[in-house]
């Protein structure tokens, strides 16, 4: 039997955020099981973040953007660099600064990981394509608001 997140009397916003948190945890685990070539969810997150924003970022910027510590991000980027999925590019204005750039192999690995999600389509068929299209703008608006408030 499915029960809503939270307890009776909890604010609606809390219940929705709890549902999102549980969904995120379940989705991360399902996705991690399907990631190709030894890619971790943290490594995928870096590739996806940089490609989605069409940018290069320093390790500090990545750490802030993905809300992890700088040493954790340094370790993740080092592993991506060892796999040749990213390169560190000197900043043109300050050669001491290096920016993380996704390599062509990194783009390919990210796209391969996204294709691996096809295996979850049957699990996600609980919502119609129309419902997914309706849900996306609402979640996007919530993400943008939460991101700007941090």
ZIQUIZI-V916251 format. One line per field, one symbol per residue. phi: phi as a letter, one per 30 degrees, with the letter a starting at -180 (. if undefined). psi: psi as a letter, one per 40 degrees, with the letter a starting at -180 (. if undefined). A space follows every 50 residues. Layout:
phi->???
psi->???
This chain:
phi->.dcddicejdeeddddddeddddddddedddedcddhidcdddeededed dddhbcbdddddeddchbdddddedddddddddicbbccdddcbddcccd bddedddddddddddddedceddcddcdeddddddedddddddddddddd
psi->hhiiiaiheiiddddddddddddddddddddddehifehidddddddddd ddefiiiidddddddefiidddddddddddddefeiihhhhddhedhhih hhidddddddddddddedeedddeediidddddddddddddddddddee.
